[in-house]
Amino acid sequence: MTMSSKSNHLLALQAAIQLKHQCRPVHRESVFVHETAGAQETVWKGNVEVFDLTGHKVAKICYAWQHIQDDGDVKIFTILGNHFIDSPNRAVQAAILMDKQPAPYPRRNLRP
């Protein structure tokens, strides 16, 4: 990634954080994450950008990254840090879990 494209990448993530979470993000670092499942099958790998937040009511940190989907669209993930999500790895795991949640079963009136 060239310096210009890296800068544009960070600006896009900062803008997404600012819009979604109504606070000011300041880039701290990039962390490479490689998340595997089962027999070491890669679920996701790439850089997660870590941002310090100013002005958010609760969170002090946000983890963000872009994912290019199969159709070419770019999806931006912004995951706020908390006592459960305390690292870039945990942020990716949370995003995977949220994306893979099964649809709720329809409520049925069960009678014996």
C-alpha positions as CSV (number, residue, x, y, z in Angstrom):
1,M,0.0,0.0,0.0
2,T,1.4,3.4,-1.0
3,M,1.6,6.2,1.5
4,S,-1.2,8.0,-0.3
5,S,-3.5,5.0,-0.4
6,K,-2.7,4.2,3.3
7,S,-3.5,7.9,4.1
8,N,-6.8,7.6,2.2
9,H,-7.6,4.3,3.9
10,L,-7.1,5.8,7.4
11,L,-9.1,8.9,6.4
12,A,-12.0,6.7,5.3
13,L,-11.9,4.7,8.6
14,Q,-11.7,7.9,10.6
15,A,-14.7,9.4,8.8
16,A,-16.7,6.2,9.4
17,I,-15.9,6.2,13.1
18,Q,-16.8,9.9,13.4
19,L,-20.1,9.5,11.6
20,K,-21.1,6.3,13.4
21,H,-19.9,7.0,16.9
22,Q,-20.0,10.8,17.0
23,C,-16.5,11.3,18.4
24,R,-13.0,12.2,17.3
25,P,-10.7,9.3,16.3
26,V,-6.9,9.6,16.4
27,H,-4.9,6.8,14.7
28,R,-2.6,5.0,17.2
29,E,-1.4,1.9,15.3
30,S,-1.9,-0.9,12.8
31,V,-2.1,-4.5,14.0
32,F,-2.0,-7.5,11.8
33,V,-4.7,-10.1,12.7
34,H,-5.0,-13.6,11.4
35,E,-8.1,-15.3,12.7
36,T,-8.5,-19.1,12.1
37,A,-11.1,-21.7,12.8
38,G,-11.3,-25.4,12.9
39,A,-8.3,-27.1,11.2
40,Q,-6.4,-23.8,10.9
41,E,-8.8,-22.5,8.2
42,T,-8.3,-18.8,7.7
43,V,-11.5,-16.9,8.5
44,W,-10.0,-13.4,8.1
45,K,-6.6,-11.8,7.9
46,G,-5.5,-8.2,7.5
47,N,-4.6,-5.0,9.3
48,V,-6.9,-3.7,12.0
49,E,-6.4,0.0,12.7
50,V,-6.5,1.1,16.3
51,F,-7.9,4.6,17.1
52,D,-8.0,6.5,20.4
53,L,-11.3,8.3,20.8
54,T,-12.0,11.7,22.2
55,G,-15.6,12.8,23.0
56,H,-17.3,9.4,23.2
57,K,-19.5,8.9,26.2
58,V,-18.1,5.5,27.1
59,A,-15.4,4.1,24.8
60,K,-11.8,5.2,24.7
61,I,-10.7,3.1,21.8
62,C,-12.1,1.9,18.4
63,Y,-10.9,-0.9,16.2
64,A,-11.6,-0.4,12.5
65,W,-10.9,-2.1,9.1
66,Q,-12.2,-2.5,5.6
67,H,-13.2,-5.8,4.0
68,I,-13.7,-6.1,0.2
69,Q,-16.7,-8.4,-0.3
70,D,-17.0,-10.9,-3.1
71,D,-19.1,-8.5,-5.2
72,G,-16.4,-5.8,-4.9
73,D,-18.2,-3.6,-2.4
74,V,-16.2,-2.4,0.5
75,K,-17.6,-2.9,4.0
76,I,-16.1,-0.9,6.9
77,F,-16.1,-2.3,10.4
78,T,-15.9,-0.1,13.5
79,I,-15.9,-1.9,16.8
80,L,-15.8,0.0,20.0
81,G,-13.5,-1.2,22.7
82,N,-14.9,-2.3,26.1
83,H,-14.1,-4.8,28.8
84,F,-14.8,-7.7,26.5
85,I,-13.3,-6.3,23.3
86,D,-9.9,-5.3,24.5
87,S,-7.7,-6.1,21.4
88,P,-7.8,-6.0,17.6
89,N,-8.1,-9.9,17.7
90,R,-11.2,-9.7,19.9
91,A,-12.7,-7.0,17.7
92,V,-12.4,-9.2,14.6
93,Q,-13.8,-12.2,16.6
94,A,-16.8,-10.0,17.7
95,A,-17.4,-8.9,14.1
96,I,-17.3,-12.5,12.8
97,L,-19.7,-13.6,15.6
98,M,-22.1,-10.8,14.9
99,D,-22.0,-11.5,11.1
100,K,-22.6,-15.3,11.6
101,Q,-25.5,-15.1,14.1
102,P,-28.3,-17.4,13.0
103,A,-31.7,-15.8,12.3
104,P,-34.0,-16.0,15.3
105,Y,-36.5,-18.9,15.2
106,P,-40.1,-17.7,14.5
107,R,-42.2,-17.8,17.7
108,R,-44.8,-20.5,17.6
109,N,-47.6,-21.1,19.9
110,L,-46.7,-24.4,21.3
111,R,-49.4,-26.4,23.0
112,P,-49.2,-29.9,24.5
